[in-house]
Structure formats: C-alpha cells, structure tokens
C-alpha cells in the first residue's frame, strides 16, 4: 500500500475529533480485534472513539478488553470520521441506508482484505490489501507507518485478528509477512496463549451438542464435497446461539477427502448463512459465494440468503 494513501488518512485523522468504527454483521475475531486495535490507537492520540455492530459480540471474544463498550446503534451527527473494518460490503455493516447518508457529509475509510465492492465506491479512502491474511495485518501496517506506540494490548488485538482469520495460523493465507507480524507482536507482549485458549477452548456444552448434530449430518460426496447443516430448531433444542456454530466449517473441512466444504446455518431471523471452505488450489470459494451475493477469499467465503431449511420426504432442502 502506497505512502500517499497513509498520508491522506493521517490528514483525515488529524482533522477529526470523534470517530466511529463499524464492525461487520455476525462479528468474528478479525473485525472485532482489528477494530479494537484501531480504536486503541485513536484513543492514544486523543480522539474520541465509538465502535458499533448490529449483533452481540460472541462470548469467545469477550476476553478482549473493550468488547463490552461496543454499541449496537449510533447517531449520524455524533461523528466526523467513519471507519468500516473488514466489512467488504455496505450491507455487511448492518447499516447500509444510514451509511450512504453519512457518506455524503462524512469521510468513510474502508479497511478490508476482500475484493472491491460497493463500499469501495462510496468510501473516501480505501485501504484494501487482498494479499493480507486478515484486516488486522492492514491495521498493523498503518499503525507502524504512523509510528504508533504498540503496547501489549494492541499487539494482542493484532494477534487475535490474524489468529482467527488464519485458523490458528493453519490456512494457506499465512505468508512470510504474516509470520513476521506475529513475531513482532509476540515480542511486544502479545498474549497468544490467552488468544488460543479463548478462541479454541471456549466451547459451551450447548455448543458442543450443536457440533455433534452437525457432525452426525455430515455428508461427503464422491467428488469430495463435504456438507452439513444446522436448523434454528437445532439451536433452540441445544440452548445454543448461532455463534456456537463457529468452527464447525473448519472441522468438517479437515476431512481428508474434502475438496470443498459447506455449512448451512439457519438463523433465527428467517435467513440462511452458508460458510464455504476449501484447501484446493483449483477451487474458488469467493467466486461461488458471489453468485449468491456474498464474498470472501478464494479458500474461505460465505453468503446469506433468505429462506428456511425444511424437511420433506426424509430429505432437507432450502425453501
């Protein structure tokens, strides 16, 4: 990313007094941790900062300081600079109509590692790096360029974002640069053991029961397509939330014969969320997801559609 865009961002930040950082719908570890890292820096230089997201923050990430201060709504007139972190799409912010209005009078900075989309068109600045393993890598780059003081808390945020989006440093999106950032964050006091314990070891009994249902329903086709699904009734029966299904897709994708994997998750609001994973070089999950209005990366993507999972004649389908 060129020096010019960082200088333009620095001017916007210098002129601002109160910033708003938007996380994406169904917030995951990268959007949460990256946004918190950016907020921590802005606060260090004397800015007032709020973070906002439509849904609750999953319990697995409650160990990150500041998650309890993230809002679920905001007033347009309260801010003079807006950031969208890891959102990729205006609808994915959860506030698409409000975002279009606010962009007419407020600068929007789009920080993302996904393919360009409609947010790219309305943003004043786009910090996009499709080669980055996570949005946290982009936040790291801009903080380093600004000469920010990166303490243990910020280093832990950056580590958490990368850890989540790389599946614990296991996915093929890990690069030499990623490992260098991880090393630097550890040197600065990043708490990787804490991150691993909470992200990997925070499964509730309800969540484990839900995983059991997903594994029981798992099917592997002769062509290596692994699929499973979870209904809203499954969540209710287990006493689980949709966030408890996080990680199922990576688990079924570890099937040795898997060429690609799909998890269909019925949400309480009458929608179905599809999570897509692959480790095959000849499969593009992002292209597949875009057919249904979604997006992501070549090996990790997803989409959300209207519908319900219904059973008919012993077979399940989307209605």
Secondary structure as UniProt FT lines:
FT   HELIX           3..15
FT   STRAND          18..22
FT   HELIX           29..44
FT   TURN            45..46
FT   STRAND          48..52
FT   HELIX           59..61
FT   TURN            62..63
FT   TURN            65..66
FT   HELIX           67..69
FT   HELIX           76..78
FT   STRAND          81..85
FT   HELIX           90..93
FT   HELIX           96..102
FT   TURN            103..105
FT   STRAND          107..112
FT   HELIX           118..122
FT   STRAND          125..128
FT   TURN            130..131
FT   HELIX           135..145
FT   TURN            146..147
FT   HELIX           152..165
FT   TURN            166..170
FT   TURN            172..173
FT   HELIX           176..187
FT   TURN            188..189
FT   HELIX           192..200
FT   HELIX           205..217
FT   STRAND          219..220
FT   TURN            222..223
FT   STRAND          225..230
FT   HELIX           232..238
FT   HELIX           242..245
FT   TURN            246..247
FT   HELIX           248..252
FT   TURN            253..254
FT   TURN            256..257
FT   STRAND          260..266
FT   TURN            268..269
FT   STRAND          271..277
FT   TURN            281..282
FT   HELIX           285..290
FT   TURN            291..293
FT   STRAND          295..296
FT   STRAND          300..306
FT   STRAND          309..312
FT   TURN            313..314
FT   STRAND          315..318
//
